[in-house]
Amino acid sequence: MHRLISTADAAARRLLPPALADHPRRRFATLSIASAALLAGAWGIFAAQKAVAADPPPAPRPALTVTTVLPQTAPLPVSFAANGSIAAWQEAIIGSEANGLRLTDVKVNVGDTVQAGQVLATFAADTVRAELAQSRASVLEAEATAADAAANAQRARTLEKSGALSAAQIAQYQTTEQTAKARVEAARAAYNAQQVRLGYASVRAPDSGVISSRSATVGAVVGAGTELFRMVRKGRLEWRAEVTSAELGRVRPGTPARIVAASGAQLDGRVRMVAPTVDPQTRNGLVYVDLPATSRNGIPAKAGMFARGDFLLGTSDALTVPQQAVVVREAFSYVFTVGDDGRVAQRKVQTGRRVGDRLEITEGLPAGTPVVVQGAGFLNDRDLVKVANPSSVPNPAPAPAAPAPAATK
């Protein structure tokens, strides 16, 4: 203000005549010039503010460029999960039927695949062969005695009418003949028993399968009934799944199942049988699922492994969106929809099944509402966005559902 008065006073000195330079009118002129300058400055500021207020504000810029797709209805598999163990379908115990024989050779080991009737081990059979020869001699002796008794009985029958022999003597000859025939049969039975015992010297597989354990040792003298091998019959395995009482009624024989073993082996099986009872302690029932001998990726599943799997009950229609469109924040799932004003709205949804890159929306999203896909993870509620060619963005088709029988709900 002081500078403005000084400037106005200098201007008054130049404008007034010299005779009036020191007159009081100079002071009045100075104040008039200063007032005019102040009014001009205030008017300029007012005009500038009015011009600024008259200009429209610049349009807000979109925070992000996004793409949208429409939710799609697609058939998804209906399934439920279970846990259990892999076990042998049937395990055969192969033991010794010979008694007191020495084991001379073991021809198979654990993991070998054998066929029905294949020799697995052999015993020393010298004693059995000697006893077999003795039985054979007893048969020949009995046959000779029986032949002599038959000849005597025949002669007695020819003399029966002549009266040379009494009836008692003739009956005695006939009895001796019958006794000799019985001794022949007994000798032959003993001979057959020795032949069977000789067959026991070779241990044979009762069925085809895989040897799972071996306790046979060369040189051991074992008794009858001693376990020598164990075998998984037919090489067949099964998954014994523990299913809750609530889910047990949904499973039927023939229902397909997909199993993943602890080793990573993936197998496709089929329900063979559902247990008729439920464990009163756990309230779970066993479901027996037949498995192939080897897995899809070549890694065999082993008996005793833990495995988890899913029972495939069928398919049902579901509203699906790309998995990229669902944003998880604070343990809740959200999708973003774009309004007519270009601002996004955050919607809380409930998710369900997943197949490939598609995720089922069970609640919170009306059908036919476009959702943001690309860029959804960077958005917040009410953000302004630009939709990039929504009509040209294809709605990806869902992954095909695995074939399954009709769904049971």
Secondary structure, DSSP 8 states (H G I E B T S, - for coil): -HHHHHHHHHHHHHHS-GGGTTSHHHHHHHHHHHHHHHHHHHHHHHHHHHHHHHS-------SEEE-EE--EEEEEEEEEEEEEEEEES-EEEEE--SSSEEEEEE---TT-EE-TT-EEEEE--HHHHHHHHHHHHHHHHHHHHHHHHHHHHHHHHHTTTTTSS-HHHHHHHHHHHHHHHHHHHHHHHHHHHHHHHHHTTEEE-SSSEEEEEE---TT-EE-TT-EEEEEEETT-EEEEEEEEHHHHTT--TT-EEEEEETTS-EEEEEEEEE-SS--TTT-EEEEEEEE-SS-TTS----TT-EEEEEEEEEEEEEEEEEGGG-EEETTEEEEEEE-TTSBEEEEEEEEEEEETTEEEEEES--TT--EE-TTGGG--TT-BEEE--GGGS----------------
